[in-house]
Amino acid sequence: MTEKEKVYRIVLCDDDAVFMEIMEEKIKKCLNEEKMPFQLRRYLHSCQMTTDITQEDDLYFLDIDMPGVSGMELAKAILRENPQGTIIFVSNHEEMVFEAIRYMPFRFIRKDRLEEELHEALLAWEKKIVWRRQKLEVKTRDGMVCVPVDEVLYLESHRHYIRVCCTSREYEMRGKLSDYEENLKHWGFVRVNVGYLVNCRHISVLRAGQVILSSKEEISIGRARREEVKRAYMKFVREDSEWR
């Protein structure tokens, strides 16, 4: 199945049947307008949902205050069983937003503001999906390889070649970093020095003169680029936190 053919699986869990009907209709309207194929599954009883958590599901809308198993308890189970799933809390209890943060929800929707906040949340979720779909085309000696952008640690220039270092393997292709710099900066990459284009997603530590990557590699930052790297990294962190 290609990315374009993927059907996104959405789960709703709320003990208020009337509210869930309203929310379902609004979700369908928004996603149909965006031409996103989806399947929707509903639960009125949270206890039933605990046995149905699967890695196949993409997005969860969870009421926080439910009898039996609360939305936060469900979120904890989802993080354990399906950490790639996206969680959105829906609640009348606005004061619970700070407690809910520990479960890393993508959004916290207030029921009395469903119209505006649901629409914004779904559009932001779509943007997150678009980011994950991005592929870097690598022209190797053996042919073209499409690498997911979020798996790329960095691109390193070496003479007339570029080494594409990913989380699981490396590729080599002919070219210059400048050929890729402009496009990749829109997806969180920053030129840290003359020879490296680094993916901000994989920066674990940013220091004045170097970055430490998730792979434990250390790459120096050119003196003239330090402010630019800092700005790019902070921009990425802000946007990434909005998409989580």
N, C-alpha and C positions, 0 to 999 in steps of 0.2 A: 504494500500500500504506500502510495506517495504521500508527501506532506499535504498536497492540495486535496487529496481524497480523505484525509483523516477526519473522522467524526468525533467531536469532542464530547466526552461523557460528563454530565453535570448531575450532581446529587443535591437534593433539597431535603432538609430535616427540620420540621417545625411542628409543634403539637397544636397549632392553631390552623385548622383546615381551611378556613375562609381566607386568612392572610396568605397561606401557601398558594391558594388558587390565584390570588391577585399577583403575587410575586412571579409565579410560573408564567402567566400571561405576559407580564412585562419583560421577562427574560426572553421569551420566544419572539416577541416583537422586535427587541433590540438586535438579537443575533440573526434573525431573518433579514433585517435591514442591512446588516453587515455581511450577509451571505456566508455565514459560518455554519457548516453542518454540525448538528449536535443531537445527542440523545439525552433525555431528562428522566431521572428516577426520583421518586418522592417517598419520604418516610414520615408518618405521623407519630411513630413510636421510636424513640432514640435507641431503645434496647435492641430492637430489630436490626437497626443499621450497624451496630457493633459487630455483628456476625457477617456483614456483607462488604466490609472494607476490602477493596482490591486495588492493585497497582494499575488497573485499566482506567480508573477514574481520573479526571483532570481537574475538576473544580467542585468545591463543596460550599454550600450555603447552610450555615448552622445557626439555629436559634440558640442563645446561650442558656436561657432559663427554661429547662424542660424537666418534667418528672422522670424519675428513674436515673437515666444517664444524662448529665448536663452537656451543653455544647462544648464546654472546655474539656470535659473528659473524652468526648468524641474526638476533639482536635488532637489530644494527646495520643490517642490510638491511631489516628491518621498519620501523624508524624512518625510513628513507629512502623506502621505497615506500608505506608505510601508517601515517603518523604518528598516525592516530586509533585504531589498534589497541591493545589492552591486552595487555601482556606479563607472564606469570608464569613465573618460573624454578623448576625442580624439580631438586633435586640432593642427592647424598649428601655433597657437599663444603661443609659449613657455613662453612668458612673463606673461601669465595669470595664471600660476601655483599657485602663491601665493594667488591670489584672489580666486582661486578654492578651496583652502584648507578648507575654512569655511564650505563647503558642505560635508566634510569628505569623499572624494573619495578614493576608494581602490587603484587606480592607475591614473596616468596622462600620456597618450600615445601621443607621437609626431607623426604626420602623416608621416613625412619623415623618421621615424624610426619604421614604423609599423611592419616590419618583426621580428625584435628582441624583441621589447617591448611588442607586443601583445602576443607572445608565452610565455614570462616570466610572464606576468600578468595572463594568463589562468592557468599556472601551479601553481602559488601562490594561486589563487582562489580555485583550486582543493585541495590544502593543507589545506586551511581554512575549506572547506567542510568536509574533513577527520577528522579534529579536532572536528567539531560540531557533528560528528557521534559517537564519542567515548561514550561508556556506561560502567558504573561501575556495576558489578554484585554483588548484595547484597543478601546473603543467610539468610533470616529471618525465624522465626518459622513457618510462613505461606507459605514459598516457596521462589523461586528465583524472585528477582525484578531487572530489568535493569534500572538504573538511568542515565540520561544524565550527563556526567562529568561536563559540564559547569553550572549545577544546584547545584552541591555539594559545600557547603560553607567550610566544614572541616570534618575530621574524628577525633573523640576523643576516646582515649583509657581509658577504665574503667575496671580494674581487667582483666577478661578473655574475655571481650566483647568490641566491637567498636560501638560507636554511630556515625551514618552517618547523619550529619545535612545538609539538603538541603534548597533551597529557599522556598519551600512550605510545607515540612513535614520532619519528622525524621524517621530513621530506626535503628534497632539494630541487630547486628550479632556477632557471636562468632569469635574471632580471635585476631591477633596482628597487630599493625600498620606496623611493619617491613615486614609483608606479602604483603603489598600494596605500601610501600614507593618507591621502585625501579621503578615499572611500572608507578605510578602516577606522578613521578617527570618529566617524559617526556611530561606530559600534564599540567604542570604549578603548581604542588603542591610542597610545601616545609615543612619540619619538623621544626616547630618553637620552640618546646620544647619536653620533653619526652612524653607528652601526646597528642599532637596535630599535625595533618598533614593538612595544610591550602592550599586552592585553591587561588593562586595569583590573579586570575581574580576577586575575591571578596574582595581584600584588598583595602580599600578606603584610608587609611592613614598608612604609615610605619614610625614608630618612633624607636629610639635607643633601647628601651626596650619592645615595644609592637606593635601589629598590630590592627587596627580598621577595622572591616569588613563592607560590605555593609549592613549587618543586624544590625549594631551599636554595635555588640558585641566586646569586647576588650580581646585580648589574649596576654599573656606575651611571650616574646622571651627569651629563655635561654641565659645566658651571652656567653657561648661558641659557640652559634649558630648565633650570630648577623651578622657576616660578611657573613656567608653562606646564611642567609635569604636575606640580602641586594643584594648579587650577583644574587640569584635566581629570586628575584623580578625584578631587572633591566633587566635581560635576558628576562623575560616574557614580560615586557613592550615594549622592542625593537621588539620582534617577533610579539606581538599583534598589534603594530602600523603598521607593514608591511602587516598584513592581513586585516586591516580595509579598 
